[in-house]
Amino acid sequence: MSAPVLTAVAWPYANGPRHIGHVSGFGVPSDVFSRYMRMSGHRVLMVSGTDEHGTPISVQAEKEGLTTRELADKYNRVITEDLQGLGLGYDLFTRTTTGNHYQVVQELFLSLWRNGYVIPKTELGAISPSTGRTLPDRFIEGTCPICGYDGARGDQCDNCGNQLDPADLKNPRSKINGETPKFVETEHLFLDLPQFIGSLGEWMQTRTEWRPNVLKFSQNLIKDLRPRAITRDLDWGVPIPLDGWREQPMKRFYVWFDAVIGYLSASVEWARRSGNPDAWQEFWTGDAQSYYFMGKDNIVFHSLIWPSLLLGQNGAGDKGGEAGAFGTLNLPTEVVSSEYLTMSGSKFSTSRGTVIYVTDFLKQFGPDALRYFISVAGPENQDTDFTWEEFVRRTNFELANEWGNLVNRSISMAHKNVGAIPKPISQTTADHELLGLSKAAFDTVGAHLRRSRFKQASSEAMRVISAANKYLSDQEPWKLKDDPDRRDTVLHTALQVVQDANTLMTPFLPHSAQKVHEALGGTGVWAAQPQIQEVDDLDVPERSYPVLTGDYAGEQAKWESTPIEVGRPLEKPSPLFAKLDPELGETGPEWAPIVK
């Protein structure tokens, strides 16, 4: 029995629509991985939701003339619809403003409190002079006092990786309106991170298979951990369940603290909605494996801070303690971090107009072309520039010319000459070599997908497709009218490889994989898609919201080569991918910024 797999996907922030840079980090990689793991026999729980607390939500709500909850509702729905459009197979995509989430966050906090890993402390808090509102650390930037980088955030410097406090910055300024923050003394609760240095270090030594950039970055930060605030002065967030704190309406948990706990709360909500409230434990305890997907700016939260919260809840930090209400929870098996997808060398930026929204992209190009581009040319190991020229090239030459052409001409010739999948009569060395290459790819591509090496996996799958195209060109079945036995054998071999290649490409291209399955005469679901359901809040009366969910346990594609059914009727196929106008590579669509 394969080990259960938790796919924990970073929570997109609900202060606006998401762009393709976002989904290249958390969205597409996590779904490609999860689809492969399901196909290979693992029971998978893929969870996330919209992150809806914190000052930026309040700031954006004011700009749009909405209440904070109205704004969160608006973008929760927009993001949920975009992720469904991409075909991201969440078991539950929820949100952080549910009654269930509040309860799980408060319960885990109390475990940390009882075990002594939370301490009260007075600090200098950043306040906006013009509004009187607390400024979140990430909305303050300035010069790093350690490396001198001008552009460090109030919580950490992306240049040197060190943890910071806003008051440490030289020349601090608000990213919201550019004003200089006012620093005032205020009491907050802090996660006592130094109490995890030993236990984190020991655990980190066991993470030998992590991506080198994630492992080295995390190991370098452990020895310098300092207490980190988990509360803030604001009225939009999860209340603090302690006497003396719950009575203060302007004290709430810091948004980063409740968001990382969302992986657990979403799992609990999924279990409660499934009819078995304890079902989440299968994915959090014992031999279960857990993989966390995010962009590189979130590494520290997933490789150090979230493991610290889990250790503290488990009573397994440096000062010990008792396991909390959730029992002993597994720490991450792997933190799968992507680099940045950039435009002209810079991060996507809504404020600068260098942004391509997922909604717009899906309307014009559909999901699979974007999924493929991110998988084969995305920022897996280094920052990668998105250009329309490269997108058009990949779509036209790899998806349309290579894969789409193989599918279309193989099925078209079989349909025209036989009307069904032909029977192989006598196979030659060339036939056996191609079939052997195709079958061997399941192990090769699968090994790469298991390690989240998406570029290598997609390249190996495309190698099979290229070999099949060469095989057809070499064998020339259209010239074998006088030798129908050989013609049918060649077409049978090509169609078998089309079916194999379709399985190999399914994690990357689930929508077109369903079409290929049907073009080969198949019926039923090949690659299940997520659905949006309107649900009632489990704990707050008269509140409802959309969730993304799906049934992925039914009969569908498996990660194996299965013989095609001789005699299955075939219809004339439609083109799998439409070729894009080459001029699009020069200008991009009218709605998009021009990027060279």
FIDRENKE-353196 format. One record per residue (C-alpha): residue in one letter; chain; z, x, y. Coordinates in Angstrom, 1 decimal. Each point is the difference from the previous one (the first is absolute). Layout:
REM residues N
a  A  Z  X  Y .
...
//
This chain:
REM residues 596
m  A  0.0  0.0  0.0 .
s  A  -1.1  1.5  3.3 .
a  A  2.7  0.5  2.7 .
p  A  0.3  -2.6  2.7 .
v  A  -1.5  1.1  3.3 .
l  A  1.2  -0.9  3.5 .
t  A  -2.6  0.5  2.7 .
a  A  1.9  0.0  3.3 .
v  A  -2.4  -0.2  2.9 .
a  A  0.9  0.9  3.6 .
w  A  0.7  -3.1  2.2 .
p  A  -2.6  -0.5  2.8 .
y  A  1.6  -0.8  3.3 .
a  A  -0.7  -3.5  1.3 .
n  A  -0.6  0.7  3.7 .
g  A  -3.8  -0.2  -0.4 .
p  A  -2.9  0.0  -2.4 .
r  A  -0.4  3.0  -2.3 .
h  A  -2.9  2.4  0.3 .
i  A  -1.8  2.0  -2.7 .
g  A  2.2  3.1  0.6 .
h  A  3.0  -2.0  -1.1 .
v  A  -1.5  -1.3  -3.2 .
s  A  -1.3  3.4  -0.9 .
g  A  3.6  1.2  -0.3 .
f  A  1.9  -2.8  -1.6 .
g  A  -2.4  -2.7  -1.1 .
v  A  -3.1  1.1  -1.9 .
p  A  1.7  3.0  -1.9 .
s  A  2.8  -2.2  -1.2 .
d  A  -2.3  -2.7  -1.3 .
v  A  -2.4  2.5  -1.7 .
f  A  3.0  1.5  -1.8 .
s  A  1.5  -3.4  -0.9 .
r  A  -3.2  -1.4  -1.4 .
y  A  -0.4  3.1  -2.2 .
m  A  3.6  -0.2  -1.3 .
r  A  -0.4  -3.6  -0.8 .
m  A  -3.3  0.6  -1.8 .
s  A  1.6  2.8  -2.0 .
g  A  2.7  -2.2  -1.3 .
h  A  2.9  0.4  2.4 .
r  A  2.0  -3.0  1.4 .
v  A  -0.3  0.5  3.7 .
l  A  2.0  -1.4  2.9 .
m  A  -1.8  0.6  3.3 .
v  A  2.1  -1.1  3.0 .
s  A  0.1  0.3  3.8 .
g  A  -0.2  -2.2  3.1 .
t  A  -0.1  0.0  3.7 .
d  A  2.6  2.0  1.9 .
e  A  1.2  -2.4  2.8 .
h  A  3.1  1.2  1.7 .
g  A  0.6  2.4  2.9 .
t  A  -0.7  0.4  3.7 .
p  A  -3.8  0.4  -0.3 .
i  A  -0.3  -3.6  -1.3 .
s  A  2.0  -1.3  3.0 .
v  A  -2.1  2.0  2.4 .
q  A  -3.3  -1.3  -1.5 .
a  A  1.3  -3.5  -0.1 .
e  A  0.7  0.2  3.8 .
k  A  -3.6  1.3  0.6 .
e  A  -1.4  -3.0  -1.9 .
g  A  2.3  -2.6  1.3 .
l  A  1.6  -0.7  -3.4 .
t  A  3.4  0.0  -1.4 .
t  A  0.8  2.9  -2.4 .
r  A  -0.2  -2.3  -3.0 .
e  A  -3.3  -1.6  1.2 .
l  A  -1.5  3.5  0.3 .
a  A  1.3  1.0  -3.4 .
d  A  -1.4  -3.2  -1.5 .
k  A  -3.4  0.6  1.6 .
y  A  -0.5  3.6  -1.2 .
n  A  1.6  -0.6  -3.4 .
r  A  -2.8  -2.5  -0.7 .
v  A  -2.7  2.2  1.5 .
i  A  1.1  3.0  -2.1 .
t  A  0.4  -2.0  -3.1 .
e  A  -3.5  -1.4  0.3 .
d  A  -1.5  3.5  0.6 .
l  A  1.7  1.4  -3.1 .
q  A  -1.2  -2.9  -2.1 .
g  A  -3.4  0.7  1.3 .
l  A  0.2  3.6  -1.1 .
g  A  1.0  -1.2  -3.5 .
l  A  3.4  1.7  0.0 .
g  A  1.7  -1.3  -3.1 .
y  A  3.6  -0.6  1.1 .
d  A  2.3  -1.8  -2.3 .
l  A  1.9  -0.9  3.2 .
f  A  -0.9  0.9  3.6 .
t  A  2.8  -1.6  2.0 .
r  A  1.8  0.8  3.3 .
t  A  3.3  1.4  1.3 .
t  A  1.1  -3.2  1.8 .
t  A  0.9  -1.9  -3.1 .
g  A  3.5  -1.1  -1.0 .
n  A  -0.4  1.9  -3.3 .
h  A  -0.8  3.2  1.9 .
y  A  3.1  -0.4  2.2 .
q  A  2.2  -0.5  -3.0 .
v  A  -1.3  3.0  -1.9 .
v  A  0.2  2.3  3.1 .
q  A  3.6  -1.0  0.7 .
e  A  1.1  0.4  -3.6 .
l  A  -1.5  3.5  -0.3 .
f  A  1.6  0.9  3.3 .
l  A  3.4  -1.1  -1.3 .
s  A  -0.4  2.2  -3.0 .
l  A  -0.6  3.0  2.2 .
w  A  2.9  -1.0  2.3 .
r  A  2.5  -0.3  -3.0 .
n  A  -1.1  3.3  -1.4 .
g  A  0.6  1.7  3.4 .
y  A  -3.6  0.9  0.8 .
v  A  0.0  -1.9  3.3 .
i  A  2.0  1.2  3.0 .
p  A  0.5  -1.4  3.5 .
k  A  -1.0  2.4  2.8 .
t  A  -0.5  -0.1  3.7 .
e  A  -3.3  1.3  1.3 .
l  A  -2.3  -0.1  3.0 .
g  A  -2.4  -2.9  -0.4 .
a  A  -3.3  -0.3  1.9 .
i  A  -0.3  -3.0  2.2 .
s  A  -3.0  -1.2  2.0 .
p  A  1.1  0.1  3.7 .
s  A  -2.4  -2.9  0.8 .
t  A  0.9  -2.4  -2.8 .
g  A  3.4  1.1  -1.2 .
r  A  -1.3  -0.1  -3.5 .
t  A  0.7  2.7  -2.6 .
l  A  -3.0  2.3  -0.5 .
p  A  -0.7  0.8  -3.7 .
d  A  0.0  3.7  -0.8 .
r  A  -3.7  -0.1  -1.0 .
f  A  -0.9  -1.5  3.5 .
i  A  1.4  3.1  1.8 .
e  A  -2.0  3.2  0.1 .
g  A  0.4  3.3  1.7 .
t  A  0.1  3.7  -0.7 .
c  A  1.6  1.2  -3.2 .
p  A  3.1  2.2  0.7 .
i  A  -0.7  2.0  -3.2 .
c  A  -3.7  0.8  0.0 .
g  A  -1.1  -1.1  3.5 .
y  A  -2.6  -2.5  -1.2 .
d  A  -0.7  -2.5  2.9 .
g  A  -0.3  -3.3  -1.9 .
a  A  3.0  0.0  -2.2 .
r  A  1.6  -3.4  -0.7 .
g  A  3.6  -0.9  0.5 .
d  A  0.7  0.0  -3.8 .
q  A  -2.0  3.0  -1.1 .
c  A  -2.6  2.6  1.0 .
d  A  -3.3  -0.4  -1.9 .
n  A  -0.8  3.6  0.8 .
c  A  3.0  1.8  -1.5 .
g  A  1.4  -2.9  -2.0 .
n  A  3.5  0.2  1.3 .
q  A  2.2  -3.1  0.4 .
l  A  0.9  -0.6  3.6 .
d  A  2.0  -2.3  2.3 .
p  A  -1.7  -1.4  3.1 .
a  A  2.6  1.8  2.2 .
d  A  -1.2  3.3  -1.5 .
l  A  -3.5  -0.3  1.5 .
k  A  -0.9  1.8  3.1 .
n  A  -1.7  -2.1  2.6 .
p  A  0.4  -3.3  -2.0 .
r  A  -2.1  -3.0  0.9 .
s  A  -0.6  -3.5  -1.2 .
k  A  -3.2  -0.5  -2.0 .
i  A  0.2  -3.7  1.1 .
n  A  -0.3  0.5  3.8 .
g  A  0.4  3.7  0.7 .
e  A  3.4  -0.2  1.7 .
t  A  2.8  2.5  -0.6 .
p  A  2.6  -1.6  -2.3 .
k  A  3.6  -0.4  1.1 .
f  A  2.5  1.3  -2.5 .
v  A  3.4  -1.8  -0.4 .
e  A  2.8  0.4  -2.4 .
t  A  0.1  -2.6  -2.8 .
e  A  1.7  -0.3  -3.4 .
h  A  -2.2  -0.2  -3.1 .
l  A  0.2  0.3  -3.7 .
f  A  -1.5  3.1  -1.6 .
l  A  -1.3  0.9  -3.4 .
d  A  2.0  3.2  -0.8 .
l  A  -3.0  1.9  -1.3 .
p  A  1.7  3.4  -0.3 .
q  A  2.0  -1.6  -2.9 .
f  A  -3.2  -0.1  -2.0 .
i  A  -1.3  3.5  0.5 .
g  A  1.2  1.2  -3.4 .
s  A  -1.0  -3.0  -2.1 .
l  A  -3.4  -0.3  1.9 .
g  A  -0.7  3.7  -0.6 .
e  A  0.7  -0.2  -3.7 .
w  A  -2.2  -3.1  -0.3 .
m  A  -2.8  1.6  2.0 .
q  A  -0.1  2.9  -2.4 .
t  A  -1.1  -2.4  -2.7 .
r  A  -3.0  -1.3  2.1 .
t  A  -2.3  2.8  -1.1 .
e  A  -3.1  -2.3  -0.3 .
w  A  0.1  -1.3  3.6 .
r  A  -2.9  0.8  2.3 .
p  A  0.7  3.5  1.4 .
n  A  0.0  -1.2  3.7 .
v  A  2.6  -2.7  -0.7 .
l  A  2.3  2.3  -2.1 .
k  A  0.0  3.0  2.3 .
f  A  0.5  -2.2  3.1 .
s  A  2.9  -1.8  -1.6 .
q  A  1.7  3.1  -1.4 .
n  A  -0.1  1.7  3.4 .
l  A  1.9  -2.9  1.7 .
i  A  2.8  -0.4  -2.5 .
k  A  2.3  2.7  1.3 .
d  A  -0.2  -1.2  3.6 .
l  A  0.8  -3.7  -0.6 .
r  A  2.3  -1.6  2.5 .
p  A  1.7  -3.4  0.3 .
r  A  -2.6  -2.6  0.9 .
a  A  0.6  -3.2  1.9 .
i  A  -0.6  -3.2  -2.0 .
t  A  0.9  -2.5  2.7 .
r  A  -1.4  -0.7  3.5 .
d  A  0.8  -2.0  3.1 .
l  A  -2.4  -2.9  -0.3 .
d  A  0.0  -3.7  -1.0 .
w  A  -3.0  0.0  -2.4 .
g  A  0.9  1.3  -3.4 .
v  A  2.3  -0.3  -3.0 .
p  A  3.6  -0.7  1.0 .
i  A  2.7  2.5  -1.0 .
p  A  2.5  -1.5  -2.5 .
l  A  3.2  1.7  1.2 .
d  A  2.9  -1.3  1.9 .
g  A  -0.2  1.2  3.6 .
w  A  -3.8  0.3  -0.3 .
r  A  -1.2  -3.4  -1.2 .
e  A  1.5  -1.5  3.2 .
q  A  -2.2  2.1  2.2 .
p  A  -3.3  -1.8  0.6 .
m  A  -1.7  3.2  1.3 .
k  A  0.8  2.1  -3.0 .
r  A  -2.6  0.0  -2.9 .
f  A  -1.2  2.3  -2.7 .
y  A  -2.6  2.5  1.1 .
v  A  -3.4  -1.2  -1.1 .
w  A  -0.7  3.1  -2.1 .
f  A  3.2  -0.6  -2.0 .
d  A  -0.8  -3.6  -1.0 .
a  A  -3.7  0.8  -0.5 .
v  A  0.5  2.6  -2.8 .
i  A  2.4  -2.4  -1.8 .
g  A  -2.9  -2.5  0.0 .
y  A  -1.4  1.5  -3.2 .
l  A  3.1  -1.2  -1.8 .
s  A  0.3  -3.3  1.9 .
a  A  -3.7  -0.8  -0.7 .
s  A  0.6  0.8  -3.7 .
v  A  3.0  -2.3  0.0 .
e  A  -1.9  -2.8  1.7 .
w  A  -2.9  0.4  -2.5 .
a  A  2.5  -0.4  -2.8 .
r  A  1.6  -3.0  1.5 .
r  A  -3.3  -1.7  0.5 .
s  A  -1.1  0.9  -3.6 .
g  A  2.9  -2.1  -1.4 .
n  A  1.8  3.0  -1.4 .
p  A  2.3  1.3  2.8 .
d  A  0.8  3.2  -2.0 .
a  A  -3.7  0.9  -0.7 .
w  A  0.0  2.6  2.8 .
q  A  2.3  2.3  -1.9 .
e  A  -2.7  0.9  -2.5 .
f  A  -1.8  1.8  2.8 .
w  A  3.1  1.7  1.6 .
t  A  2.0  1.3  -3.0 .
g  A  -0.3  1.8  -3.3 .
d  A  -3.4  1.6  -0.7 .
a  A  -1.8  -1.8  2.8 .
q  A  -2.2  2.1  2.2 .
s  A  -0.3  -0.5  3.8 .
y  A  -2.8  1.2  2.3 .
y  A  0.3  -0.3  3.7 .
f  A  -3.2  -0.1  2.1 .
m  A  -0.2  0.7  3.8 .
g  A  -1.5  2.1  2.7 .
k  A  1.4  3.5  0.7 .
d  A  2.0  -1.2  3.1 .
n  A  2.3  -1.8  -2.5 .
i  A  0.7  2.8  -2.4 .
v  A  3.5  0.7  1.1 .
f  A  1.1  -3.6  -0.3 .
h  A  -1.2  -0.2  -3.6 .
s  A  0.7  3.5  -1.3 .
l  A  3.4  0.5  1.6 .
i  A  1.5  -3.0  1.7 .
w  A  -0.8  -2.7  -2.6 .
p  A  1.1  2.2  -2.9 .
s  A  3.3  0.6  2.0 .
l  A  0.5  -3.7  0.3 .
l  A  -0.6  -0.4  -3.7 .
l  A  2.4  2.8  -0.9 .
g  A  2.6  -1.5  2.3 .
q  A  -0.4  -3.4  -1.5 .
n  A  0.2  1.5  -3.4 .
g  A  3.2  1.9  0.8 .
a  A  -1.9  3.2  -0.7 .
g  A  0.1  1.8  3.3 .
d  A  2.0  3.2  0.5 .
k  A  3.3  -1.8  0.4 .
g  A  -0.6  -2.4  -3.0 .
g  A  1.0  -3.6  0.0 .
e  A  -0.7  -3.2  -2.0 .
a  A  -3.3  -1.6  -0.7 .
g  A  -0.6  -3.0  2.3 .
a  A  -1.1  -3.6  -0.7 .
f  A  -3.4  1.1  -1.2 .
g  A  1.2  2.4  -2.6 .
t  A  -1.5  3.5  -0.4 .
l  A  -3.4  0.0  1.5 .
n  A  -2.8  2.5  -0.7 .
l  A  -1.1  2.5  2.7 .
p  A  -3.7  0.4  0.7 .
t  A  -2.1  1.4  -2.7 .
e  A  -2.5  1.1  2.6 .
v  A  -0.6  -0.3  3.7 .
v  A  -3.8  -0.3  0.4 .
s  A  -0.8  0.8  3.6 .
s  A  -3.4  0.1  1.6 .
e  A  -0.9  1.9  3.1 .
y  A  -1.7  -1.7  3.1 .
l  A  -3.4  -1.6  0.1 .
t  A  -1.1  1.0  3.5 .
m  A  -2.8  -0.7  2.5 .
s  A  -1.5  2.9  1.8 .
g  A  3.0  2.1  -1.1 .
s  A  2.6  -2.4  1.4 .
k  A  2.2  -2.6  -1.6 .
f  A  -1.2  -3.6  0.2 .
s  A  1.4  -1.4  3.2 .
t  A  0.0  -3.6  1.2 .
s  A  1.0  1.0  3.5 .
r  A  -2.9  2.5  0.3 .
g  A  -2.5  -2.3  -1.5 .
t  A  -0.7  2.2  -3.0 .
v  A  0.7  -2.5  -2.6 .
i  A  -1.9  -1.9  -2.8 .
y  A  1.9  -3.1  -1.1 .
v  A  0.0  -0.9  -3.6 .
t  A  -1.1  -3.6  0.8 .
d  A  -3.1  1.1  1.9 .
f  A  -1.0  2.5  -2.7 .
l  A  0.4  -2.6  -2.8 .
k  A  -2.1  -2.6  1.8 .
q  A  -3.0  2.3  0.2 .
f  A  0.2  2.3  -3.0 .
g  A  2.3  -1.7  -2.5 .
p  A  2.9  1.7  -1.8 .
d  A  -1.5  2.2  -2.7 .
a  A  -2.0  2.3  2.3 .
l  A  3.2  0.8  2.0 .
r  A  2.1  0.4  -3.2 .
y  A  -2.6  2.4  -1.3 .
f  A  -0.2  2.0  3.2 .
i  A  3.8  0.4  0.2 .
s  A  0.2  1.0  -3.7 .
v  A  -2.7  2.6  0.0 .
a  A  0.0  1.2  3.6 .
g  A  3.4  -1.0  1.3 .
p  A  3.0  2.0  1.2 .
e  A  1.5  0.7  -3.4 .
n  A  1.0  3.6  0.6 .
q  A  -1.0  0.7  3.6 .
d  A  -0.8  -1.8  3.2 .
t  A  -3.5  -1.4  -0.3 .
d  A  -2.3  -1.2  2.8 .
f  A  -1.6  -3.4  -0.5 .
t  A  -3.6  -0.1  1.2 .
w  A  -2.6  -2.8  -0.3 .
e  A  -2.5  2.6  -1.1 .
e  A  2.1  1.0  -3.0 .
f  A  0.8  -3.6  -0.8 .
v  A  -3.6  -1.0  0.0 .
r  A  -1.0  3.0  -2.1 .
r  A  2.7  -0.7  -2.7 .
t  A  -0.9  -3.7  -0.1 .
n  A  -3.8  0.5  -0.2 .
f  A  -0.3  3.0  -2.2 .
e  A  3.0  -0.3  -2.3 .
l  A  0.8  -3.8  -0.2 .
a  A  -3.5  -1.4  0.5 .
n  A  -2.4  2.7  -1.3 .
e  A  2.2  1.4  -2.8 .
w  A  2.3  -2.7  -1.3 .
g  A  -1.8  -3.1  1.2 .
n  A  -3.4  1.3  -1.1 .
l  A  1.3  0.9  -3.5 .
v  A  1.4  -3.5  -0.5 .
n  A  -3.1  -1.8  1.4 .
r  A  -2.7  1.9  -1.9 .
s  A  1.8  0.1  -3.3 .
i  A  0.7  -3.7  -0.1 .
s  A  -3.4  -0.9  1.5 .
m  A  -1.9  1.9  -2.6 .
a  A  2.1  -1.5  -2.8 .
h  A  -0.4  -3.5  1.4 .
k  A  -3.8  0.4  0.4 .
n  A  -0.7  1.6  -3.4 .
v  A  2.6  -1.6  -2.2 .
g  A  1.8  -2.7  2.0 .
a  A  3.3  1.2  -1.5 .
i  A  1.9  3.1  -0.8 .
p  A  -2.3  1.8  -2.5 .
k  A  1.0  1.5  -3.3 .
p  A  -0.1  3.8  -0.4 .
i  A  -2.2  1.0  -2.9 .
s  A  0.1  3.8  -0.3 .
q  A  2.0  2.1  2.5 .
t  A  -1.0  3.5  0.9 .
t  A  2.0  3.0  1.2 .
a  A  -0.6  -1.0  3.7 .
d  A  1.5  -3.5  -0.7 .
h  A  3.0  1.5  -1.8 .
e  A  0.6  2.5  2.8 .
l  A  0.0  -2.6  2.7 .
l  A  2.3  -2.4  -2.0 .
g  A  2.3  2.9  -0.7 .
l  A  0.2  1.0  3.7 .
s  A  0.7  -3.7  0.9 .
k  A  2.8  -0.4  -2.5 .
a  A  1.6  3.3  0.8 .
a  A  0.2  -1.0  3.7 .
f  A  2.7  -2.5  -0.8 .
d  A  2.5  2.8  -0.7 .
t  A  -1.2  2.2  2.9 .
v  A  -0.1  -2.7  2.6 .
g  A  3.2  -1.6  -1.3 .
a  A  1.9  3.2  0.3 .
h  A  -1.1  0.4  3.6 .
l  A  0.9  -3.6  0.9 .
r  A  3.4  0.4  -1.7 .
r  A  0.7  2.8  2.4 .
s  A  -1.5  -1.8  3.0 .
r  A  -2.8  2.5  0.3 .
f  A  -2.5  -2.6  1.1 .
k  A  -2.7  2.3  1.3 .
q  A  -0.2  1.8  -3.3 .
a  A  0.1  -3.2  -2.0 .
s  A  -2.8  -1.8  2.0 .
s  A  -2.1  3.2  -0.1 .
e  A  0.3  0.2  -3.8 .
a  A  -0.9  -3.7  -0.4 .
m  A  -3.1  0.6  2.2 .
r  A  -0.9  3.0  -2.2 .
v  A  -0.5  -2.4  -2.9 .
i  A  -2.1  -2.3  2.2 .
s  A  -2.2  2.9  1.1 .
a  A  -0.4  1.1  -3.6 .
a  A  -1.1  -3.5  -1.0 .
n  A  -2.5  -0.2  2.8 .
k  A  -1.5  3.4  -1.1 .
y  A  0.0  -1.3  -3.6 .
l  A  -2.1  -3.0  1.0 .
s  A  -2.4  2.1  2.0 .
d  A  -0.4  2.5  -2.9 .
q  A  -0.4  -2.7  -2.7 .
e  A  -2.4  -2.2  2.1 .
p  A  0.6  -3.3  -2.0 .
w  A  -2.6  -1.7  2.2 .
k  A  -2.6  2.1  -1.7 .
l  A  1.1  -0.9  -3.5 .
k  A  -1.8  -3.4  -0.5 .
d  A  -1.7  1.4  -3.1 .
d  A  3.4  1.1  -1.4 .
p  A  2.3  -3.0  0.4 .
d  A  2.6  1.5  -2.3 .
r  A  0.4  3.1  2.1 .
r  A  -0.1  -2.1  3.2 .
d  A  2.7  -2.3  -1.2 .
t  A  2.2  3.0  -1.1 .
v  A  -0.3  1.6  3.4 .
l  A  0.8  -3.3  1.8 .
h  A  2.9  -0.7  -2.3 .
t  A  1.4  3.5  0.7 .
a  A  -0.5  -0.4  3.8 .
l  A  1.8  -3.4  -0.1 .
q  A  2.9  1.4  -2.0 .
v  A  0.5  2.7  2.7 .
v  A  -0.4  -2.6  2.7 .
q  A  2.9  -1.9  -1.6 .
d  A  2.1  3.1  -0.4 .
a  A  -0.8  1.1  3.6 .
n  A  1.0  -3.4  1.2 .
t  A  3.4  0.3  -1.6 .
l  A  0.4  3.5  1.5 .
m  A  -0.9  -1.3  3.4 .
t  A  2.1  -3.2  -0.2 .
p  A  3.1  1.4  1.7 .
f  A  -2.2  1.1  3.0 .
l  A  -2.4  -2.9  0.1 .
p  A  1.7  -3.1  -1.5 .
h  A  -2.2  -2.5  1.8 .
s  A  -3.3  1.4  -1.1 .
a  A  1.4  0.8  -3.4 .
q  A  0.4  -3.7  -0.6 .
k  A  -3.7  -0.5  1.0 .
v  A  -1.1  2.8  -2.4 .
h  A  2.1  -1.6  -2.8 .
e  A  -1.8  -3.3  0.6 .
a  A  -3.4  1.6  0.3 .
l  A  0.6  1.5  -3.5 .
g  A  0.5  -3.5  -1.3 .
g  A  3.8  0.1  0.1 .
t  A  2.1  -3.0  0.8 .
g  A  3.6  -0.4  1.3 .
v  A  2.0  2.2  2.3 .
w  A  -0.8  3.7  -0.1 .
a  A  1.9  1.2  3.1 .
a  A  2.7  -2.5  1.2 .
q  A  0.3  -0.5  3.7 .
p  A  3.1  -0.8  2.1 .
q  A  0.5  -3.5  1.4 .
i  A  1.9  -1.2  3.1 .
q  A  2.7  -2.6  -0.7 .
e  A  2.1  -1.9  2.5 .
v  A  3.6  0.2  -1.1 .
d  A  3.4  -1.3  1.2 .
d  A  2.7  2.6  0.9 .
l  A  2.3  0.1  -2.9 .
d  A  3.1  0.1  2.2 .
v  A  -0.9  -1.3  3.4 .
p  A  -0.7  -3.8  0.1 .
e  A  -3.2  -1.3  1.6 .
r  A  -1.5  3.5  0.4 .
s  A  -3.3  0.9  -1.8 .
y  A  -2.5  2.8  0.0 .
p  A  -3.0  1.4  -1.9 .
v  A  0.3  2.5  -2.8 .
l  A  -2.6  2.0  -1.8 .
t  A  0.4  -0.2  -3.8 .
g  A  -2.2  -0.4  -3.1 .
d  A  -0.1  -0.3  -3.8 .
y  A  -1.0  3.5  -1.3 .
a  A  1.4  -0.4  -3.5 .
g  A  -2.9  -2.1  -1.4 .
e  A  -3.0  1.0  -2.0 .
q  A  -2.0  2.4  2.1 .
a  A  -1.4  3.6  0.0 .
k  A  1.7  2.6  -2.1 .
w  A  -0.2  3.8  0.4 .
e  A  -2.2  0.6  -3.0 .
s  A  -3.6  0.1  -1.1 .
t  A  -0.9  -3.2  -1.7 .
p  A  -3.3  -0.6  -1.8 .
i  A  -2.4  -2.3  1.8 .
e  A  -1.0  -3.1  -1.9 .
v  A  -3.5  0.2  -1.4 .
g  A  -1.9  -3.2  0.6 .
r  A  2.0  -1.2  3.0 .
p  A  -2.5  -1.7  2.4 .
l  A  -0.7  1.8  3.3 .
e  A  -1.2  -1.5  3.2 .
k  A  -2.0  1.8  2.7 .
p  A  2.6  1.8  2.1 .
s  A  0.6  -0.1  3.7 .
p  A  0.4  3.2  2.0 .
l  A  3.6  1.3  -0.3 .
f  A  0.1  1.7  3.4 .
a  A  -2.2  -0.5  3.0 .
k  A  -1.2  3.2  1.7 .
l  A  1.1  0.4  3.6 .
d  A  -2.4  0.7  2.9 .
p  A  0.1  3.8  0.5 .
e  A  0.2  -0.6  3.8 .
l  A  3.4  -1.4  -0.6 .
g  A  1.1  3.6  -0.8 .
e  A  -0.9  1.0  3.6 .
t  A  1.5  -2.9  1.9 .
g  A  2.4  -1.9  -2.2 .
p  A  0.2  -3.8  0.3 .
e  A  0.0  -1.6  3.4 .
w  A  3.7  -0.9  -0.3 .
a  A  1.2  3.5  -0.9 .
p  A  0.6  3.1  2.1 .
i  A  -2.8  2.6  -0.3 .
v  A  1.2  2.9  -2.1 .
k  A  -2.0  3.1  -0.9 .
//
